[in-house]
Amino acid sequence: MSALSKAKGFKKSKTGTYLSIGTTAFGALSVYKQMKAARHDHDTLSLVDAVATAAGIVTGVALLVRELKRLGDDDVLLG
């Protein structure tokens, strides 16, 4: 099995999905800081950019949670 196939398999695993959720959540901290700075500086364009990025993060996490459910995760939090 090549390294590329192992990497693709990891992305479709529960561990890989949890890692992706954690990475995405970590990115949310950056967006929060960007929103806070934009509001402080009254920078509307930067605030709109942060909101659009936050929407992408929410969508990404929702897709990852759906993937976990599809993989048959028995986590209590996922229902």
N, C-alpha and C positions, 0 to 999 in steps of 0.2 A: 504494500500500500504506500503510495507516494505521500509526501508531506502535504501537498495540496489537497488530496482526498481526505487526509486526517483533519485538516483545518476545516474543510467543508462539513465533515461529520460533526466536529465540535460545535460549529455554529448552529446545527440542528439539534444539539443535545440540550438537556435540561440545564446542565452546568453552564453551557455557553449562553443560553437564554438568560439565566440569572445574571451572568457576568455582563451581558448587554444591558439589562435593566439597571444594574448598578452604575455602569458607565454613563448611561443616559441620565440617570438621576444626578450624578456628579456634574454633568453639563448644566443641569437646572440651576445649580448654585451660581454658575457664571452668568446665566440669564438673569437671575435675581439681582445680582450685583449691578448688571447693566441697567436693569429697570430702575433700581434705586438711584444710580448716578444720573440717569436721564431725567428722572423726576426732579432731582436736586438742581440740575443744570437747566431745567425747563427746555430740554431738547426733545421736541416732538418726534423728529425723524428717528432718533435713536430709540425712543420709547416704542414707536411702531415696529421697528426692527426687532426689539426684544419680545414684543407680544407675538409677532409672527414666528419667531424662533421658539417661544414657549408653546405655541400651538403645535409646532412640529414635534416637540419633545413629548407632549401629551399624546399625540397620535402614535408616535413611535412606541411609547410604553404600552399603549392599548394594543398595538399589534403584537408586541412581545408577550403580553399577558394572554392574548388569544393563542399564540403559539404554544405557551406552556399548557394551556387547557387542551390543546390538540395533542400534545405529547402525553397527556394522561397524568398530569401531576396531581397528587392527592393532597396538596397543601390546603389547610383549613381556610387560609385567607382568600384563596381563589374560588372557593365555593364548589 
